[in-house]
């Protein structure tokens, strides 16, 4: 299947009102893009939208575009293969470009944008992203984490099941459902390191992992659970993401009642637990209201 023959591309844009891309994208195949006005909303909506490309304004109301880029890039629900572009009014300096690249950005876009130029660039990035998706779908093991994919995990389960049936041995299956916020990219690697050489570890979701343990009875499975829990206990998440959240809190954090000069990062927003209104149309591009919905 060709990457260009799939569903219509989904573009997520986070930019203030004055940098709206509605009129620019109106006459292109990307007119169904979703635009929000804050980095917080982009972080909350991206996991469900599963965009093919994300565009972030360099100066969002609640955080910098690079801070938002870093958080999105480190969120396993989104993945490193989603192109993230930084929208800026001025040409970036070499230092800014290096900082953005280290945060996970793919490129810069200079505002205002030419519709034909933007359409061509989006076509290139969407094609690249979907090509990576196809390649990863065929891969049995993620090279970065060592985790088996769902299809690969199912294949190994059938193989190990047949092998243990012939040898009259046991096959234990352990599923760990963790609740980091957001998903910690280190968790899968920790589980792979904890497992035995004969075990198979796979990802069922961003925070859900399965472990197949051949020749393992109930007591052995319980030992594996305790070993995994001990390895995971005390993990603090991604330190880079922690820095990005602290920077965002300085801009738009909630002041502490007894110390208003100290601001707290509202972490629940990133977990997608906030409720937001549905999109409304503005200039050909759906725009999501910044205000929190009331129950």
N, C-alpha and C positions, 0 to 999 in steps of 0.2 A: 504494500500500500504506500502510495506517495504521501509525503508530509503535507502537500498542498491540497490533497483531495479530502481532507478531514472536515470537521465542522467549521462554521465561520469563526474567525479569530476573535478572541476575547482580549481586550486591552483595558487595563486598569490605570486610571490617571489620578494622581493626587496633586492638585494645584489650586492656589487661591483664585477667587473670582476673576481678578484682573488678568490672569494667565489661562483663562478657559480655552480649551482646544476644540470647542464645539463647532465653531464656524470653519476651522481648518479641516476637520475630519468629515464635515457634513457631506461632501461630494465624493468621498472615498469609500472603499469597502469596509472601513473601520468605523463607520458612523454609529455603530451600536456599542461603542466604547462606554465604559462606566467611569464617571468622574466624581471624585470626592474632594473635599477642601482641606482635609487635615491628614497628617501622617497616622494619627491614631485610627481613623476610619479606614485608611488603606490597610493597616495591619489587621484590623478586625474583619474586613471583607475579603482579603486576598485568599485565605484558605478555602472559602466556599466558592468564590468565583473561579478559581484555578485559571488565572490569566495566562495568555501566551506571551505577553510582554507587559511590563509595568513602567510607567513614566512618573517620576517624582520631581516636583519643583524643588529647586535648591534651597529655597527659604519658605518652608511651610509655617503656618501660624503657631503650631505647637512643638515643632522640632525641625532640625535641618533635614534636607533631603538625604544627606549622607547617613545621618543617624537612622532614618527610616529604612534606608537601603540596607544598612548593616543588620537591622532587626529582621527584615524580610529575608535576607540572604541566609541567616542562621536558623530560620524557622523550617523544620523538616516537613511541615505540612505544605510548604510552597516549593522547596527544592532549589538547588543551585543552578538548575538548567533553565530557569525563567529569566530572560534578559531584563535587566533593570537599567533604565536610562534616566539621567539627571537633566532636568530642564533648567537652563540658566539664561539670564539676560546678557551676561558678559562672557567673553571667552575665558575658560578656566585657565588658571596659572598651572605650570607644571606640578607644583606642590598640591594644588587642589585635585588635579587629575590623578596623581598617585594615591592620594587619600581616598578618592572615590573608588578607584580600582581595588584597593585593599579592602574596602567595605563591601565589594561584590558588584559594583556597577560595571556595565558593559561599555557604555559610551555616554557622551554628553550631547544634548540637543540645545541649540541656541534659539531663544525666543526673540522676535517673532519667527514663525516657521512657514516655509513655503509648502503648500499642500502636496504638490507632486513629490518634492524631496522627502517629506515626512512619510508619505505613502510608500515610497520605494524603500526607505530605511526600515519601516515596520514590516514590510514584506520579507526583507532579508532576515530580520531578527525572529519573526514568527516561524519562518522556514527552518532556521537553525534550531530553534527550541523543539519543534516537532520532530526534526530529524534525530535529536538527542533522545526524545521520548521513545521513538521507535527502536533505537539502539539499546536503550536501557530495558525495554520490554523483552528483548530477546536475550538479555544477559541473565545468567543464573545467579550470580553473586555480585553485589555492589562492591566495586574495587576499593572504595574509600572506607567502608565500615566492615566489610566481610560478611554482611548479612545476606541470606538468600531472599529472593523475591517470592511473592505469593505462589506463582506458577512453579518455580523451582522447589519451593517448600513442599508443595503437593506431590511433585514427582518423587522427591526424596522420601516422603512419607510412604508412598506406594512401594518403592524399592525396599525400604527398611522393613516395612510390614511383611513383604514376601520373604525377605531374608530371615526374619525372626520366626516366621511360620515354619520354614524348613528346619530351622535349628531349635525349634520349640523354646525360644527365648521370649522375654518380655520387651515391649516397646512403650516407653513412657512419653507422654506429650504434656508439656508444661506451657501454659500461656500466662504471661505477665502483663497486666494492664496497669501502667504507671500514669502518674498525673503531674508531670512537670509543666511549667507555664512560662514560655512556650516549650515545645518539645526540645529536649537537650540532645544535640547531635552526638554526644559522648556515650549515651546510654547503650546504644547498639554495640559499640566497640567494647564496652565494659562486659557485656554479656558474652560476646564472642571470646574474650580473654578468659572469662570464668568457666566456660564450657570445656568439656573434655574433647580430645582429638576426634573421638568417634561421634560426638554430638553434632547436630545440625541446628543452627540458629537462624531464624528468619524474621522479617518484619511483616506483621499483619496490618499495621497502621503506624502513624507517627509516634505513638506512645504505647503500642501493643506489640509484643514480641512472642514468638513461639519457639520452643526448644524441643527437638526430638532426640530422645535418649535411648538408643538401642541397648538390649541386654540389661535393662534397668527395671527393678520391681518397685513396689510402692515405697519401701524404705529408702531405696536409692534415689527415687524422684524427690522425696522430702529433703534429702541431703542436698540435692542440686538446688532446690528452692532456697534453702538456708544459705548456701554458698552465694547464690545470685543476690539475695537480699543484703548480705554482708558487703558485697562488692559495690552495690548501688547506694548503700547507706552512707550519708555524708557528702554525696555529690552536690556541688553548688551551682551547676549549670554552666553556661558559656560566659567566661569572664568578659569577653568583648561585648556581648549583648548586655551584660550588667553595666558596663561603662556607657553604652549608648542610652540605656534607660535613665541613668543618672543625669546625662546631659539633657535628655528630654524633660526630666523633672524640673531642672533649673528654669526652663522656659515656661512650662505650663503645668507644673506639679501642684498638688494640693497642700497649702500651708498647714503646718502642725498647729493645733490650737494654742499650746503653751509656748511655741517658738515659731512665730510666723516667718522668720527668715530661713527656716528649714522646710523644704518642699518634698512631698512624698510622690513617687511615681505610682499612678493608678494601674496596677498590673492586671486587673480583671478584664480590662478592655482588650488586651492582647489575646486573652483566652477565648474571645468571641462570645463572652457571657453578657455583654451589654445588648440591649434591644434598641434597634435603630429603625426609623421610619423607612417605608419603601421609597424607591427612586421616584423622582419627579422629573419631567422633561424640561430642558432648557437649552435652546439653540441646537437641537438635534442630538444632544448627548445627555443621557440620564444623569442627573445630579442628585447626590444623596445629601439630605439635610444634616448639618453638623449637630443639631440639637438632639439631646437624648430624648427618646420617646417616653411618654408617661404611661404607667400601667393602665 
